[in-house]
Amino acid sequence: MKKEDKYENKKEVENKKGKNKKKKKRGVAKKILLFLLLVILVTIGILAYKVHQNGGGLSGLLATAIGHNQETRKNLPKMYCLLLGKSLELTDTIIVAEYDPQYQQASMLSIPRDTFVGTSRSTATPSDKINSIYCYSPEKLLRKVNELTGLNIKYYLTVDTSAFREIVDAVGGVTFNVPIDMKYDSNKQKLHINLKAGEQLLDGDKAEQLVRFRHNNDGSTYPYSYGMEDLGRMKTQREFLKALAKKTLSFENIFKINEFLDIAKKYVETNMDFDAIKDYIPYAVDFKLEDLQAQHLPGTPEYANTYSFYFADEAETAEIIDKFFLNPVIEDNVDTSEIDTSGIEKDKIKVEILNGSNSVAKLERIKKRIEKAGYTIQKTSDIAITERTVIINRGDIAEAAQEELKLLAEAKTLSSGEKTEVDVTIIIGSTDK
């Protein structure tokens, strides 16, 4: 074979080898591409499944994004918080707020700023009004609210009026039906209100005028049917907060979370952990604002020692707390259905309740549950504040009755004591610890 032919054959073999290598590379590249495509499809499938498991939609997407699964919502406790609107170092707005992600329930209870929290009507002074407690500390105000309501609220959130204005502006304003013409001026408060009645888009400045309005320059105020003076103002505040929440949770604003957090860091004072709050966001976006229960503290305005106050009705307050702020499973005693109390003569079991919570509302709530279950309440009395709720068995009552009373009283501890004229003593504590 000629030298030239050998060279040509060698060249052909090398070309074939090169082509084969390219084919192999293309084959490997295709396999890698198919593998990556498969990984992406599987990942999307898993993500879609998790989003579906977490409820689907925006709520499911947000829940998945922060690492939740279908069990997360079930394990999230109810969130209680005291909302405070601060202006000139006083609180014009005091609202107890509650949100239950599991049952998608939310309630607000407005507390008039003139609510009496003193010990004696005859020596009452303006410092006995609940809004004056904030001057000492928000923690002291929180304790007073817990005494009034019988709740165990741990968190407070104080919003300066500057933050309120900026949040309203950040969401693009809020459309709201102003109930009446509002005209009021106070140079001392640096407050000038000038709004016409009717539906309109309110920016931050006008929104502040709306929620701070109490009466006009000529003394006229909201109509009686709406709620005069403070009652009318609280109703307007609740309704506007509902409208603001609806606008904030709308699709165009839900992704402005960083802007809202910047405003919060600048103007909001709180003892809440923002990392804990984020766990509630995926479920809050699905909450229907029309289901929000808005109430005000029941009571009557009266004079004491020449000063005007608002005196809460403790029995009615306990009823509102039971109905709108407590877990319906506890309120309806569903959990006690597993306890077999058949054959036990409950009406013959005499119960004594010692209130160490410093809350009449909490006493009334537990008293009502125990009576509804069929037990006889022999007597009630107040004692020094104690922390834990305890049940003392002083007779020979059945274990099932003890367990039922433990649930009804939200007690953590069962013990035995010496026999007295009652069969059971319940000591109501101030906390749930």
C-alpha positions as CSV (number, residue, x, y, z in Angstrom):
1,M,0.0,0.0,0.0
2,K,1.2,3.4,-0.9
3,K,2.3,5.8,1.7
4,E,-0.4,8.2,0.6
5,D,-3.1,5.6,0.9
6,K,-2.0,4.7,4.5
7,Y,-2.2,8.3,5.4
8,E,-5.7,8.7,3.9
9,N,-6.9,5.6,5.8
10,K,-5.5,6.8,9.1
11,K,-7.2,10.2,8.5
12,E,-10.6,8.5,7.9
13,V,-10.2,6.4,11.1
14,E,-9.4,9.5,13.1
15,N,-12.4,11.4,11.6
16,K,-14.7,8.5,12.5
17,K,-13.3,8.4,16.0
18,G,-13.9,12.2,16.3
19,K,-17.5,11.9,15.1
20,N,-18.1,9.0,17.5
21,K,-16.8,11.1,20.4
22,K,-19.0,14.0,19.4
23,K,-22.0,11.7,19.2
24,K,-21.2,10.3,22.6
25,K,-20.8,13.8,24.1
26,R,-24.2,14.8,22.5
27,G,-25.7,11.6,24.0
28,V,-24.3,12.3,27.4
29,A,-25.5,16.0,27.2
30,K,-29.0,14.8,26.2
31,K,-29.0,12.4,29.2
32,I,-27.9,15.1,31.5
33,L,-30.5,17.5,30.1
34,L,-33.3,14.9,30.4
35,F,-32.1,14.1,34.0
36,L,-32.2,17.8,34.9
37,L,-35.6,18.2,33.3
38,L,-36.9,15.2,35.2
39,V,-35.5,16.6,38.5
40,I,-37.2,20.0,37.7
41,L,-40.5,18.2,36.9
42,V,-40.3,16.1,40.1
43,T,-39.4,19.2,42.2
44,I,-42.4,21.1,40.7
45,G,-44.6,18.1,41.3
46,I,-43.5,17.8,44.9
47,L,-43.9,21.6,45.4
48,A,-47.3,21.6,43.8
49,Y,-48.3,18.6,46.0
50,K,-47.1,20.4,49.1
51,V,-48.9,23.6,48.1
52,H,-52.1,21.5,47.6
53,Q,-51.6,19.8,51.0
54,N,-51.1,23.3,52.6
55,G,-54.5,24.4,51.2
56,G,-53.6,25.6,47.7
57,G,-53.6,29.1,46.4
58,L,-51.6,32.0,47.8
59,S,-52.0,30.7,51.3
60,G,-50.6,27.3,50.4
61,L,-47.8,28.8,48.4
62,L,-46.7,31.1,51.3
63,A,-47.0,28.2,53.8
64,T,-44.8,26.0,51.6
65,A,-42.3,28.8,51.1
66,I,-41.6,29.2,54.8
67,G,-41.4,25.4,55.4
68,H,-44.9,24.6,56.7
69,N,-46.7,21.3,56.2
70,Q,-50.4,20.3,56.7
71,E,-49.8,19.7,60.4
72,T,-48.4,23.2,61.1
73,R,-51.7,25.0,61.2
74,K,-53.1,22.4,63.7
75,N,-50.3,23.1,66.1
76,L,-50.3,26.9,65.9
77,P,-51.9,28.3,69.1
78,K,-54.4,31.2,69.1
79,M,-52.7,34.6,68.9
80,Y,-53.8,37.2,71.4
81,C,-52.5,40.7,71.3
82,L,-53.3,44.1,72.8
83,L,-53.3,46.8,70.0
84,L,-52.6,50.3,71.2
85,G,-52.8,53.5,69.2
86,K,-50.5,56.1,70.7
87,S,-50.8,59.9,70.4
88,L,-49.1,62.5,72.6
89,E,-48.0,59.6,74.9
90,L,-51.6,58.6,75.6
91,T,-53.6,55.7,74.1
92,D,-56.6,56.8,72.1
93,T,-57.1,53.2,70.9
94,I,-57.1,50.1,73.1
95,I,-58.2,46.9,71.3
96,V,-57.9,43.3,72.3
97,A,-57.3,41.2,69.2
98,E,-57.5,37.5,68.7
99,Y,-56.8,35.2,65.7
100,D,-57.3,31.5,65.6
101,P,-55.6,30.0,62.4
102,Q,-57.1,26.5,62.9
103,Y,-60.7,27.6,63.0
104,Q,-60.1,30.8,61.0
105,Q,-61.7,33.0,63.7
106,A,-60.8,36.5,64.7
107,S,-62.3,38.9,67.2
108,M,-61.6,42.5,68.3
109,L,-62.8,44.0,71.6
110,S,-62.5,47.8,71.9
111,I,-61.9,49.2,75.4
112,P,-63.0,52.8,76.1
113,R,-60.0,55.0,77.1
114,D,-62.1,56.3,80.1
115,T,-62.6,52.8,81.6
116,F,-62.3,52.8,85.4
117,V,-59.5,50.7,86.7
118,G,-59.2,52.2,90.2
119,T,-60.2,50.7,93.6
120,S,-62.6,53.3,94.9
121,R,-65.2,55.5,93.2
122,S,-65.3,58.0,96.1
123,T,-61.6,58.9,95.7
124,A,-61.4,58.4,91.9
125,T,-59.2,60.7,89.8
126,P,-58.3,60.8,86.1
127,S,-55.3,58.6,86.8
128,D,-57.8,55.8,87.4
129,K,-58.7,55.8,83.7
130,I,-57.2,52.9,81.8
131,N,-55.4,55.1,79.1
132,S,-53.4,56.8,81.9
133,I,-51.8,53.4,82.8
134,Y,-49.8,53.5,79.6
135,C,-47.8,56.4,81.0
136,Y,-46.2,54.0,83.4
137,S,-45.6,51.1,80.9
138,P,-47.4,49.1,78.3
139,E,-46.8,46.0,80.5
140,K,-48.8,47.5,83.3
141,L,-51.6,48.4,80.9
142,L,-51.5,44.8,79.6
143,R,-52.0,43.5,83.2
144,K,-55.0,45.8,83.7
145,V,-56.6,44.5,80.5
146,N,-56.0,40.9,81.5
147,E,-57.8,41.7,84.8
148,L,-60.7,43.3,83.0
149,T,-61.1,40.4,80.5
150,G,-59.9,37.4,82.3
151,L,-57.6,36.6,79.4
152,N,-53.9,35.8,79.5
153,I,-52.7,38.1,76.8
154,K,-48.9,38.1,76.6
155,Y,-48.2,40.5,73.7
156,Y,-48.8,44.2,73.1
157,L,-48.3,46.2,70.0
158,T,-48.2,50.0,70.2
159,V,-48.5,52.0,66.9
160,D,-47.7,55.6,66.7
161,T,-50.0,57.7,64.6
162,S,-47.1,58.4,62.2
163,A,-46.9,54.6,61.5
164,F,-50.6,54.5,60.9
165,R,-50.4,57.3,58.3
166,E,-47.5,55.6,56.5
167,I,-49.2,52.2,56.4
168,V,-52.3,53.7,54.9
169,D,-50.3,55.5,52.3
170,A,-48.2,52.4,51.6
171,V,-51.3,50.4,50.6
172,G,-52.5,53.2,48.3
173,G,-55.1,54.6,50.6
174,V,-58.3,53.0,51.8
175,T,-61.8,53.5,50.5
176,F,-64.2,54.0,53.4
177,N,-67.7,55.4,54.0
178,V,-67.2,58.3,56.5
179,P,-70.4,58.1,58.7
180,I,-70.9,61.8,59.3
181,D,-69.5,65.3,58.6
182,M,-66.5,65.7,60.9
183,K,-65.1,69.2,61.8
184,Y,-62.9,69.5,64.9
185,D,-59.8,71.6,65.8
186,S,-57.4,71.3,68.7
187,N,-54.1,73.3,68.6
188,K,-53.1,71.6,71.9
189,Q,-53.3,68.1,70.2
190,K,-52.1,69.5,66.9
191,L,-55.2,68.0,65.4
192,H,-57.4,69.4,62.7
193,I,-60.2,67.2,61.4
194,N,-62.2,68.2,58.3
195,L,-64.0,65.4,56.5
196,K,-67.3,65.1,54.7
197,A,-69.7,62.2,55.1
198,G,-69.7,59.5,52.3
199,E,-67.6,56.9,50.6
200,Q,-64.2,58.2,49.6
201,L,-60.5,57.2,49.3
202,L,-58.7,58.2,52.5
203,D,-54.9,58.8,52.5
204,G,-52.9,58.5,55.7
205,D,-53.6,62.0,56.9
206,K,-57.4,61.8,56.4
207,A,-57.4,58.3,57.9
208,E,-55.9,59.6,61.1
209,Q,-58.5,62.4,61.2
210,L,-61.2,59.7,60.9
211,V,-60.0,57.4,63.7
212,R,-59.3,60.2,66.1
213,F,-62.7,62.0,65.7
214,R,-64.8,62.1,68.8
215,H,-67.1,65.2,68.4
216,N,-67.3,68.3,66.4
217,N,-66.3,71.9,67.4
218,D,-70.0,72.6,68.2
219,G,-70.3,69.6,70.5
220,S,-72.3,67.4,68.1
221,T,-71.2,63.8,67.7
222,Y,-72.2,60.5,66.2
223,P,-75.9,59.7,66.4
224,Y,-77.2,57.6,69.3
225,S,-78.0,54.6,67.1
226,Y,-74.3,54.6,65.9
227,G,-72.8,55.1,69.4
228,M,-72.0,58.5,70.7
229,E,-68.6,60.0,71.6
230,D,-66.1,57.2,72.5
231,L,-68.4,54.4,71.5
232,G,-68.8,55.9,68.0
233,R,-65.1,56.5,67.7
234,M,-64.4,52.8,68.7
235,K,-66.9,51.5,66.1
236,T,-65.3,53.7,63.4
237,Q,-61.8,52.5,64.4
238,R,-62.9,48.8,64.2
239,E,-64.6,49.3,60.9
240,F,-61.6,51.2,59.4
241,L,-59.1,48.6,60.7
242,K,-61.2,45.9,58.9
243,A,-61.0,47.9,55.7
244,L,-57.3,48.5,56.1
245,A,-56.6,44.8,56.8
246,K,-58.6,43.9,53.7
247,K,-56.6,46.3,51.5
248,T,-53.3,45.2,53.1
249,L,-54.0,41.5,52.4
250,S,-55.0,42.2,48.8
251,F,-52.9,40.6,46.1
252,E,-51.3,43.9,45.0
253,N,-50.1,44.6,48.6
254,I,-49.3,41.2,50.0
255,F,-45.8,41.3,48.6
256,K,-45.0,44.7,50.2
257,I,-44.2,42.8,53.4
258,N,-40.6,44.3,53.5
259,E,-42.0,47.8,53.3
260,F,-44.5,47.1,56.0
261,L,-41.8,45.6,58.2
262,D,-39.6,48.7,57.7
263,I,-42.5,50.9,58.9
264,A,-43.1,48.6,61.9
265,K,-39.4,48.7,62.9
266,K,-39.4,52.5,62.7
267,Y,-42.7,53.2,64.6
268,V,-44.0,50.1,66.3
269,E,-43.2,49.2,69.9
270,T,-43.9,45.6,70.8
271,N,-42.8,42.6,72.8
272,M,-43.8,40.2,70.0
273,D,-41.3,38.1,68.1
274,F,-41.6,39.0,64.4
275,D,-40.2,35.6,63.5
276,A,-43.2,34.0,65.3
277,I,-45.7,36.3,63.6
278,K,-44.6,35.1,60.2
279,D,-46.0,31.6,60.9
280,Y,-49.5,33.1,60.9
281,I,-49.2,35.1,57.7
282,P,-50.0,32.2,55.2
283,Y,-53.3,31.6,57.0
284,A,-54.2,35.2,57.7
285,V,-54.2,36.0,53.9
286,D,-57.1,33.5,53.5
287,F,-59.2,35.0,56.4
288,K,-62.5,36.5,55.3
289,L,-62.7,40.0,56.9
290,E,-66.5,39.8,56.9
291,D,-66.1,37.0,59.5
292,L,-64.3,39.3,61.9
293,Q,-66.2,39.7,65.2
294,A,-66.0,43.3,66.5
295,Q,-67.3,44.1,70.0
296,H,-66.8,46.8,72.6
297,L,-66.4,46.4,76.3
298,P,-70.0,46.4,77.8
299,G,-70.6,49.0,80.5
300,T,-72.0,52.4,81.2
301,P,-70.6,56.0,81.4
302,E,-71.0,57.5,84.8
303,Y,-69.5,60.2,87.1
304,A,-67.4,59.4,90.1
305,N,-65.9,62.0,92.4
306,T,-66.9,64.7,89.8
307,Y,-65.0,62.9,87.0
308,S,-66.4,61.0,84.0
309,F,-65.6,57.3,83.7
310,Y,-66.7,54.2,81.8
311,F,-67.6,51.4,84.2
312,A,-67.4,47.9,82.7
313,D,-70.1,45.3,83.3
314,E,-68.2,42.3,84.5
315,A,-70.8,39.7,84.0
316,E,-71.5,40.8,80.4
317,T,-67.7,41.1,79.7
318,A,-67.3,37.4,80.8
319,E,-70.1,36.4,78.4
320,I,-68.4,38.2,75.4
321,I,-65.0,36.8,76.3
322,D,-66.5,33.3,76.4
323,K,-68.4,33.7,73.1
324,F,-65.8,35.4,71.0
325,F,-62.4,34.9,72.4
326,L,-62.2,31.4,73.9
327,N,-61.6,28.2,72.0
328,P,-65.1,26.8,71.1
329,V,-63.9,23.3,71.9
330,I,-63.2,24.4,75.5
331,E,-66.3,26.6,75.7
332,D,-68.7,23.9,74.5
333,N,-67.0,21.3,76.7
334,V,-66.5,19.0,73.8
335,D,-63.4,17.4,75.4
336,T,-65.4,16.3,78.5
337,S,-67.6,14.0,76.4
338,E,-64.9,11.4,76.6
339,I,-65.2,11.4,80.4
340,D,-67.9,9.0,81.7
341,T,-69.7,10.8,84.5
342,S,-72.9,8.7,84.2
343,G,-74.1,7.6,87.6
344,I,-72.4,10.5,89.3
345,E,-74.9,12.8,91.2
346,K,-73.2,16.0,90.2
347,D,-75.7,18.3,91.9
348,K,-74.7,16.8,95.2
349,I,-71.1,17.7,94.7
350,K,-70.5,21.0,96.5
351,V,-67.9,23.3,94.9
352,E,-66.0,26.2,96.4
353,I,-64.3,28.7,94.1
354,L,-61.4,30.9,95.4
355,N,-60.5,33.6,92.9
356,G,-56.8,34.3,92.9
357,S,-56.7,35.7,89.4
358,N,-57.9,39.3,90.4
359,S,-60.3,38.9,87.5
360,V,-64.0,38.9,88.0
361,A,-64.5,38.0,84.3
362,K,-62.4,34.8,84.6
363,L,-64.3,33.9,87.8
364,E,-67.7,34.4,86.1
365,R,-66.6,32.3,83.1
366,I,-65.5,29.3,85.1
367,K,-68.4,29.6,87.4
368,K,-70.8,29.5,84.5
369,R,-69.2,26.4,83.0
370,I,-69.3,24.5,86.2
371,E,-72.9,25.3,86.9
372,K,-73.8,24.4,83.3
373,A,-72.2,21.0,83.8
374,G,-74.5,20.3,86.7
375,Y,-72.3,20.8,89.8
376,T,-73.4,22.9,92.8
377,I,-71.4,26.0,93.6
378,Q,-71.6,26.4,97.4
379,K,-69.6,29.7,97.6
380,T,-67.1,32.0,95.9
381,S,-64.6,34.4,97.4
382,D,-61.5,36.4,96.5
383,I,-58.0,35.6,97.7
384,A,-54.5,37.0,97.2
385,I,-53.2,36.6,93.6
386,T,-51.8,33.2,92.9
387,E,-50.3,31.9,89.7
388,R,-51.6,28.4,89.0
389,T,-55.2,27.1,88.9
390,V,-55.5,24.1,91.3
391,I,-58.3,21.7,92.2
392,I,-58.4,20.3,95.7
393,N,-60.5,17.2,96.4
394,R,-61.8,17.5,99.9
395,G,-64.3,14.6,99.8
396,D,-64.6,11.2,98.2
397,I,-65.7,12.3,94.8
398,A,-65.3,10.1,91.7
399,E,-62.1,10.5,89.6
400,A,-64.2,11.2,86.5
401,A,-65.8,14.2,88.3
402,Q,-62.3,15.5,89.2
403,E,-61.1,15.2,85.6
404,E,-64.2,17.0,84.3
405,L,-63.8,19.8,86.8
406,K,-60.2,20.1,85.9
407,L,-61.1,20.7,82.2
408,L,-63.9,23.1,83.0
409,A,-61.6,25.2,85.3
410,E,-58.6,25.0,82.9
411,A,-56.6,23.6,85.9
412,K,-53.1,22.2,85.6
413,T,-53.0,20.5,89.1
414,L,-55.2,18.0,91.0
415,S,-54.5,17.4,94.7
416,S,-56.1,16.2,97.9
417,G,-56.9,18.2,101.1
418,E,-58.6,18.0,104.4
419,K,-62.3,17.5,104.5
420,T,-64.5,20.7,104.9
421,E,-68.1,21.6,104.3
422,V,-67.4,21.5,100.5
423,D,-66.3,18.5,98.4
424,V,-64.1,20.4,96.0
425,T,-62.1,23.7,96.2
426,I,-61.0,25.3,93.0
427,I,-58.3,28.0,93.3
428,I,-58.3,30.1,90.1
429,G,-54.8,31.3,89.2
430,S,-53.8,34.4,87.2
431,T,-51.8,32.6,84.5
432,D,-52.0,29.3,82.5
433,K,-48.6,28.1,83.7
